[in-house]
Amino acid sequence: MDWVLIKDVKDYNDREVTLKGWVYNKRSSGKIWFLILRDGTGIIQGVVLKNEVSEEVFNIKDELTQESSVIVKGLIHADRRSPGGYEIVVRDIKVVQIATDYPIALKDHGVEFLMDNRHLWLRSRKQWAILRIRHTVYYAITEYLNNNGFIRFDSPLLTPNACEGTTTLFTVPYFDLGNAYLSQSGQLYLEAGIMSLGRVYDFGPVFRAEKSKTRKHLTEFWMMDAEAAYVEHDENLKIQEELIRFVIRSVLEKNATELEVLERDIEQLKKADAPFKRMTHKEAIEYLRSRGSDISDKSDLGAKDEVMLTEGSDVPVFIEKWPKEIKAFYMKRDKDNPDLVLGADLIAPEGFGEIIGGSQREDDHDLLYQRMVAEDMPLDEYQWFLDLRKYGSVPHSGFGVGLERLVQWMSGVEQIRESIPFARTIYRLRP
């Protein structure tokens, strides 16, 4: 008898199979009882009929508890009323282990309780759906990049200096060499990679020690950073838009069940797969003021600003050409207005905020050197970065995508802590 995964039972209609998984729920009614089984790939209803199984198998219902692990044998049967359109008519049940006093019942619990029991909460239907969407988003990003000339280039997590200052870095003692820092971004190393490989990306955990308490911030999160030689500002935005639209289509195609579990409005996701809007920082400030904001000319955008800027928009919005004072030293100045940089943030609709930050990079050695001096940066630590502008410098651009932010938008969940298996925040280090 074949052991099959629940996701594949459609290929075994009217055939006997073996399923291995966990008890999600059960209910009984006289001479029939129902077993809801999950195995990580899906969920299925099992029907246990008293006159078709042994007395031992029928009475096992009194022993089974939520999250007990079992092996079930039976006949797959199409049934439109069942989850996934199929059920299993049970012939035999073997208990692997009885779960005793499982703490997360199928009812509402407080957030802190659930986070304290995150190792178990992961098994719930909604968390299962979010993490499967995360899987799709991760691989959609890599698939797009791999198909468009980008090469995986792994940057170090331990760095001797910061990408954008040391104020929000975690410090790590490093043998006899002083302090190292947990990386905020692989960008600077990727800029070295493009001089060898043309287009590169990395994808992994990064760390920020800022004491932010918002629903959109983590201290450890996953970032995809990409850099490309001979790519300038407009093409950089084009690549970002194509990437995000590819992710949207991938999630809609591969995660229909998960989106339904989460009650996600898929029509909103479908509408987002259309040409993105663009707005300069100056236009954004003027628009916000027209809506009653007192934001200043050279202000960064807060969460409320981002929501206001995308209200009424079905698609993400690029906010481009920012004042140089509020962006990083390595961003290239706009030739038409040197007070602005060729940077852009991509703001998702529906209130989900920034999902990408990027820019064209400064490729002129002397200009970059002058900026670093002006910002009193330790030049000896960054000499290797300046070297990239001495030996065959070219126009180049890059961007970073926050995986959890993107998963949060795709799945429609309010809190970013649910978009990663184990969240790390300023208040949480366990489990």
Secondary structure, DSSP 8 states (H G I E B T S, - for coil): -EE--GGGGGGGTTSEEEEEEEEEEEEEETTEEEEEEE-SS-EEEEEEEGGGS-HHHHHGGGT--TT-EEEEEEEEEE-TTSGGGEEEEEEEEEEEE---S-S--SS---HHHHHHTHHHHTTSHHHHHHHHHHHHHHHHHHHHHHHTT-EE----SEESS-SS-STT--EEE-TTS-EEEE-S-SHHHHHHHHHHHSEEEEEEEEE------STT--SEEEEEEEEEET--HHHHHHHHHHHHHHHHHHHHHH-HHHHHHTT--HHHHHHHSS--EEEEHHHHHHHHHHTT----TT----HHHHHHHHTT-SS-EEEEEEEGGGS-TTB-EETTEEEEEEEEEEEETTTTEEEEEEEEE---HHHHHHHHHHTT--TTTTHHHHHTTTSS---EEEEEEEHHHHHHHHHT-S-GGGGSSS--BTTB---
